[in-house]
């Protein structure tokens, strides 16, 4: 187990890392994998293996992550080989030969689906014509064939238009997610993965869609993209608020390191809770509400920490002033009890001591942290 790598995924927080290890060990992955394998439930098997690949790497178990990755790739090749194996080829910038080949293959796949439909339609129409008892019946059968053929052509054109529209929305969604600056790459990954899943579903489902299902499919996929972008944006706002609050708390000058750490842990708890609620949101509005709620709680924690820092500052300055005033009193007493000084010299030294104390107390009002207070007192 590579603890150093695991800690890096947990912001180098040992308690957080221990919590992640506990959650990892709690889940009964082995028996579930065996069950899904025995039932040949490859969808659930692949989902669990895919999750195992990521979580294993997160705790520093790179060897398990690599093993899960191999299983993931194996199942990936077994199910929907063309679409899933080729999807990365669609994301390449520009129009290189490999990308052209990928789209050509996709076109061929769609043509095959269309040819199968035409063959089935032709067989049905031939039977319809042969079953007609007279010329009027044969004419009616031919008209039905022409109408059905026109419908297929119209649907084919509609599918091409849907493909272009959804692909345009996919590219926009990727750009939107990649433009979010508060998310780390691991935090951004689930949102990019969902976009790719939308693309997979488009390629898998569109060729066989018919009638009103074509428009329905388009709307459903675009709605998924919009919701995914809304969730990513909501999460980005929470992470931005949490990162900023943690930085401000780290810069507070009077709280102890233990007090700062306690406040940061509260913020991390709110960050995690808000992220979970955002992930579970079923609408853009719900994601925004959860984001605003998380940001509000983070702001409250920051305000509380700043208030505590001001109290600590006042207490430390008051303590420093007390020490200085006590020392000043000792100095004045020593001057007073000195026998070899004239009264005039004593008065001069007293005035200098009073001026020094006044200047030092004035400097205390402008200090920025506990270290400055100690420096002034020394």
N, C-alpha and C positions, 0 to 999 in steps of 0.2 A: 504494500500500500504506500503510494507516494503522498505522504502527509503534506509536503510543501505545495504540491500541485492542488490538492484538495483545499488547503487554506486559501490559496490564491483565488479560487472560485467562491470563497466565503468571506471576501474582503479581509482576509487574514484575522478573522475573529474566531478564536478557539471555541467559544461557547456555541457559536453558530455552526461551526464545523462539526462539533460533537452532536448537535441536534440533527444535522443532515445525516450523519452516520446512523443515528438511532432510527430515523425515518426509513433509511435505506434497508436496515436489517429487519424492521418490523414487517415489511411487505413480503408476502409468501410468493415470490416470483417463480421458484423452481416447480412447485406443484401446478401452478397455473400454466406454465409453459408445457409441462408434460401433458396436462389435460387438453390444451388447445391442439397440441401435436397429435395426440391420440384421436381426437375428433376431426382432424384435418380442417380445423377452423383457422385458416391461414390469415384472415383479416385481423382477428384478435391476437393471433400469434405474432404477426408482424408489428402490430401496435405495441405490444408488451416488449418485444425485442428492441424496437426503436427507442422506447422510453429507457430501457435498461442501458442502451448504448450511451445515452446522455447522462443519466444519473450516476453511472459507474465512473465516468470521466470526472464528474463533479466532485466525487469523494476521493479522487486520486487513484482509482482502480483501473489504470490504463489497460492492463491485460484483459480484464473482463469487458471493457468497452470495445476493444478490438475484436474480441470473440463475438460480442453482440452485433458488431458492425458486419462481420462476415455472415452471420445468420440473417441479418436484415437484408443484405444484398442478395443472398440466396433466395429468400422468399420473394423479394422484389422481382427477380428474374422469372419466377414461376408464375406470377400473376400479372396479367396485362403487359406482357413483355415489351411490346413496342412503345406504348405511351409512356410507361414509367422509365424505360431505359433511355428514351430519347428526350425526355423533358428538358434536361440541362442544355441540350443542343439549341433549344428555342431561345434561351436567355443570352446567348452570345451576342455581343455588340456587332453591328454591321451585318452584311449579308455574304458571309464566306461560303465556300462550296459545301461544307458540312451542314451548315444551317439550311441551305437550299435543298440538299439531299433529304434532310429531315422533313421539310415541308412537302417535298415531292412524294416521299413515302406516305405521309399523312393523306395527301391528295389521293394517292392510289388506294389507300385503305377506304376512304370515303367513296371513291368510285366503285369499289367492290361491293360496298353496302348498297349503293344505288343500283348496280347491275343485278344484284340478288333481288332487289325489289322489282325491277323491270321484268326479270325472268318469271317471278311469281305472278306478276300482273298479266304477263303475256299468256302464261299457262291457264290462268283463270279466265281470261278473255276468250281464248280458243275454245275452252269448254263451254263458255256462255254462248258463243256463236253456234257451235255444233248442236247445242241443246235447243236452239231456236227452231220453231216449226215452220216458219215462212220468212219471206223477204223482209217483212216489217219487223219481225223479231230479230233478224240478223242485223238490220240497220240500227235498231235500238241498242243491241249489244255492242256494235262498233262505236256508237256515240258514247256509251258508258266507258269503253276503253279509252277513247280520246280524252274524255273528261278526267279520268283517273291519271292518265299520262301527263296531262297539263298540271294536275295537282302535284305530282311528283317533281316536275320541273320547277314549279313555283317554290316548293319546299326546299329544293336543292339550292336555289338562289337565296332563299331566306337564310339557310344554314351558313352560307358563305358570308352573308352580311352579319349574322350573329357572331361568327368566328372573329371577324374583324373588330366588331364593337367590343366584345368581351376582352379580346387581346389588348385593345387600346386601354381599357379600364385596368387590366392587369399591370400594364407598364406604368400607368399613373399611380396605382397602389404601391408598387415597388418603389417608385421615386419618392412617394410620400413617406413611406416607412423609413427609407434610407436617409431622408432629410432630417429625421428626428435626432437631435444631438445629445439628449440626456440618457438615451438607452445605450448600454454596452452591446457589443456584438452578440453575446449569449442571450441578453434580454431581448434583442431584436429578432433573434432567430425564429422563435415560434410564430411571429407575425409574417415573416417571409415564407415560412413553411406552409402556412395556411393559404397564402397567395398561390404557391405552387400546387397545392392540393386543388384549388379552384381550377387551375389550368388543366390538371390531370382529369378532373371530373368533366370539364368541357370537352376534352378530346375523347373521353370514354363514352359520354352520353349523347353528344350532339349527333353523331352519325346515324343513330337509330331512333332519334326523336321524330315525331310526326305531329302534324296538325298544330293545335294550340299548345302542345307540349314544348314546341320550339321556343316560342316567346316566353312561356313559363320558365323554362330552363334558363334563358338569358336573364330574366329578372331575378331569379333566385341566386344565380352566380354573382351578379352585380351587387345584390343586397349583401351577400356574404363578404364581398370585397369591401363594401362601405362600412359594414360593422367591424371588420377586422382593422381597417384604418382608424376608425373611431376608437377602438380599444387601444391600439398602439399609441395614438395621440393622447388618450387619457392617461395611460401608463407613463408616457414620457413626461407629462406634467407632474405626476406624483414623484417620479424619480428626480426630476429637476428640483422640486421643492425640498425633497429629502437631502439631496446632495448639498444644496445651498445651506440648509439648516445645519447640517453636520459641520460644514466648513465654518459657519459663524460660531457655533458652539466651541469648536476647536480653537478659535481665536479669542475666546473670552479670557480676560486677564486675571480674574480673581477666584473663580471656582477651582477646586482641586481637580486633579486628573480623574479621580474616582467619580466625582460629581459629574464631570463632563461625560465620562464613559456611560454613566447611568442614563443621562439624557439622550445620548446617541443611541443607546439600546432601545429606548422607548420609540425613537423615530424609526429605527429599523423594524420594530414590531408593527408600527403603523404602515410603513412602506409595504411590508409583506401582506398585511391584511387587506390593504387597498388593492394591491395587485391581484390577489385571489378574487376579490369581489368584481373587479374589472373583467377578469377572464371569464367569470360566470355570467356577465351581463348579456342580455338577449336583445338589447337595442342600443343605439348610439346615445340616446338620452340617458339610459340607465348607466352606461359606462361613464358619461360625463358627471352624473350625480355622485357616483362612487369616487371618481377622481377628485371632485370638489370637496367631498367629505374627508378624504384622506389628507388632502392639502390643508384643510382647516385644522385637523387634529395635529398635524406636523407643526403648523404655525403656532398653535396653542403651546406645544411643548417648547418651541423655541422662545416664545414670549416668557414662559415660566422660567426657563434657564437664564434669560437675560435679567429678569427681575431678581433671581437668586444671586446673579453675579453682581448686581448693584448693591444688594444687601451685604454681600461679602466684602465689596469694596469699601462701603461705609464703615463696616466693623474693623477692617484692617487699617484704614486711615485713622479711625478713632483710637485704636490701640497704639499706632505709631505716634500720634500726637501726644498721647499720655506718656509714652516713654520719653519723648523729647522734652516735654514740660517738666517731668520729674528730673531729667538730667540737667535742665536749665536751672531748676531750683537748687540742685547740688552745686552747680557752678557759682551761682549767686551767693550761696552760703559760704563757699570756699573763699570767694573774694572778700566777703565781709569779715571773715575770721583771719585774714592775712594781716599780720602785725607790721610788716616792713613796708607796706604801701601807704602812701598819703591818702587822705580822703578824696582828693582830686583824682588821683590815679584809680582809686576804687570805683569812683563814679564813671570814669572813662571806660573801664573794663566792663562795668555793668551795662552801660549803654551799648557797647559793642556786642555783648552777649544777647541783649534784648533784640538788637537789629538782626543778628544771626538767626535767632529763633523765629523771628517774624518772616525772614526770607525762606527759611526751611519749611515753615508751615504753608507758605504760599506755594512752594514747589510741590508739596504733597497734593494740592488740589488739582494739579495737572498730570499726575501719574497715570499710566495706562495699564499697568499690571502689578502683580505682587512683587515681582523682581525690582521694579522701579521704586516701590515703597522701601524695600530693604536697602537699596542703594542710597536713597535720600537719608534714611535714618543713620546709616553708617557714616 
